[in-house]
């Protein structure tokens, strides 16, 4: 577990040469996670995204072993599609992130895309 924690992009993006740009939590439960995080490669400026979910037992993103496991984000339309997909699969749950939280996430990614 300690080794997984030390090399996990969620806990230590700097060890991957990354910085976190934005994150959003889609879950409402206290003992689970369902999140999407966007990172930026510090050297190349490339923007990456990944989503992960589970109960409180596993570490978030513990199945990400290499950068190639992440999705390259090169268009804000990918974020819009993510929102649409998550909304369609939320089954009308009351704990879906507010429009303010979704917009804040989107704006951070949009700003990062403009800078590359």
N, C-alpha and C positions, 0 to 999 in steps of 0.2 A: 504493500500500500504506500509506504513512504516514497519508494522510487517512482511509482505512478504519479503521486502528488507532485514530486519535484520536476517531472518532465511534462506535466499536463499543461496544455496551452491555456486552459481556463484559469489556472492558478498562476502560471508563469509565462505569459506571452512573450516577455522579453527574452527568454531562453530560446525562443523560436525566431527571434529577430523581428518580432511583431509588437504593435501597440493596439490596444482596443479602441475602436472608433465608436461603437454603439452596441447596446444590448437591450433586449426586451424579454420579459418573462410572460409567457402565455398562460401559465397555470395560476390557479387560485388556491391550491392546497398547500398547507404548511409542510407536508411530508413528501412532497414531490417537486419535480422541476420540469419545465418545458420552456426552453429558452432558445433564442437565436442571438448569436453574437457576430459582429463584423469586426475584423482586424485589418490592419494595414502593415505590409512589409516595410520596415523602416528604411531599408536600402533601396528597394525598387519602386516603392509607392503602390505596388499591386494591392488591391483590396480583395479580401477573402471573407467568406461567410460560412457558417455552419449552424445547424440546429441540433439539439439533443433533448431528450426527455427521459424521465425515469422516476423511480421512488427515491427515498432518501438514502438508500444503501449504496448505489454506485456513485462514483465521482462523475460530475458532468464532463462530457467530451473525453472520457477515458478510452474510447475507441478511435481516437484521432492519433495516428502515429507519425504522420508525415504531412508536410504542406500539401502534397498532392491529394490528400484526403479531404481537403477543403474545396469549396466552390469559389471560383473567381467571380467577382462582381465587377462588371464593366458597364452596367447600365442601371439607372434607377428603376427601370421597368421590372427588373428582377425583384426588387423590394416590393413594388406594387403587386406583383404576382404572388409573392409570399403572403402579403396581407390578405389578398383575396382567397388564397388557398386555406389559410388559417381560419378566416372568418367562416368559410363554407364548412369547415370541419369542427367548428366550435359548438354546433348544435344549439345555438342561441343561449349559451351559458352567460350568466350575469358577470362572470369574472374575466371576460375578455378585456384586454387592455383598452383603456380609454382612448379616444381620438387624440387627446393631447399627448399621451405616451407614444402612440403610433407615429404621430407627426414629428415628435422630438427625435425618435429613432430615424425616421426617414430623412429629416433635415441634416442630421449628422452625417449620414451616408452620402447624401447629395453634396454636401460641402466637401467631403473627402474626395469624391469623384471629380469635382470641379478643379481640385488642386493638382490632379495628376495629368 
